[in-house]
Amino acid sequence: MAYLFVRVLLIAGALLFGISPSAVAVFVSIDCGSSESFVDENNIRWVGDDTYIKTGESHTVRNPDSVSKREYRTLRVFTGKKNCYSIDVPKGERVLIRAKFHYGNYDGRLSPPIFDLQFDGNKWDTVEIEADEWVYYERMYVTKLDQVSICVAMTKPGQLPFISAIEVRSLDFGMYGYLDPNYFYYSDRTNYGDSTRIRFPGDPFDRYWEGELGESLLPISVGSETRILDTGLLEKPPQSVLRTAAAPRKSSQIVLLNYTYSTELYINTYFTELSQLNSSQKRSFTVYMNDESISNPIIPPYQSALKISFNISFNSSSTVLSLVPTRDSTLPPIINAMEVFEKDAELTDGTYYTDVKALALLQRAYYKLQEWRGDPCLPESFNWDWVECSNDAMPRITKLHLGNIGLEGPLPDFSAMDALQEIDLSNNKLSGEIPDFLGNFPHLTLLNLTNNKFRGSIPSSLGGNNRIKLYTSGNPDLCELGNSCSSLQNDNSSPTPNPSRVQGMKTEKLPIILGIIFPIFFFVHA
């Protein structure tokens, strides 16, 4: 038996007028595979992706002139296991994310790859499209960190993942607050009585309201000069959506949904009477689920927005949701718009936060680590190549495999990763003294520092630690365990340079590249 929650909001007042992208906390549009910026026909500014990602190759579809949407003409293709874009967002922000794909036979093989789409360590979907399709995937959720990461991951050998475009949009505070913040949602929005999609600038939050004008529906609309009063509706449906509606063309009913599987939906329906009825006319209807009425009679108000919401569990093999006129109604039912939210999966909390912050210190220090973005451990089996993780619900970093990577310079303090069991830093050009914190990891059993440029004494935290297997060979300026460094210093001493020669020397300062990593970043199908 369906659980029903009906909430009715009928509010008259002044309408808040246009909102620009700058009024929204996050309004990011990335044209993947491109290095150029442009403004599209919807007045949305797109930027190239070269500042968001360091891996992959840029490609152009085989016939770009035949692709009307510019963001679908280029794509970025990857050879790595997991490749992520990171976008800054406020923590706790409700966001709408979109990933867009168009294969366009860029490689001449007429064989689109199959791969996974991920965000913030969560499995989003499997991308499987036709060669000439334009497809988008969309989800809505509340961020748990201060960034959104959107990733594509290889799941089949030789099938290279790609991505064409990314959109991230903030939603206003209070919008959809009744949806569980611990889950992410697939959504579908319908604009009845119109054949076109409404998005920005018609909707300042750039939600997609897909036009619905089938043969069974009779369109009803009013001009753009008509204002529909809806102040107080937290969902803020756009005016252009409320100014159109649909009524049944022949039958007396409107079928809203027809589900053939079990799922739980949260549904918002919007109603307004666009024409002034005379005294002999009445429009009244109820919402039916199969043969059972699940609402009180609905009478759309004249040029004011009415929202009725349902939280429904579909448990049978075939469930039909429809609008049915009441016995005293002289007019058929109408509907202006509808939003459907399907609960997808529970959001992961991600890798342990202090471990992630400590990894960021390593990435700031070493440019060669900066190509890795997104969650370092999740989804499971898609961890970064140079880390190993525990199997906890909130994974911990347990091993660092940083040998033979070409790291140079002193070690930053990454002691916050206190679940580490093994650290391999061998065969690099790490320099300076060995930090004392390396001996203070409570679970560390192996530390490999061989073939670097460490100097000075081995710290006491390591020298007398029988729990840790320590390897230090190949560091010529490093003192042996238990020996004084004085003899080494004497051996390596050199004559005092001539002061006049020192004054005449020019020094070259090597640039230090500090790459700051900001792991920055329902309806599916265009």
PyMOL commands that set and color helices and strands:
alter all, ss='L'
color gray80, all
select helices_A, chain A and resi 21-23+64-66+70-72+239-242+353-365+367-369+436-439+460-463+486-491+499-504
alter helices_A, ss='H'
color red, helices_A
select strands_A, chain A and resi 7-11+27-31+38-39+45-48+57-60+74-77+82-88+94-101+115-119+122-127+135-142+147-154+162-163+165-170+183-192+210-212+217-221+244-248+254-259+263-271+285-289+292-293+305-314+319-325+337-346+387-389+397-401+408-409+422-424+429-433+446-448+453-456+469-471+477-478
alter strands_A, ss='S'
color yellow, strands_A
deselect
rebuild
show_as cartoon
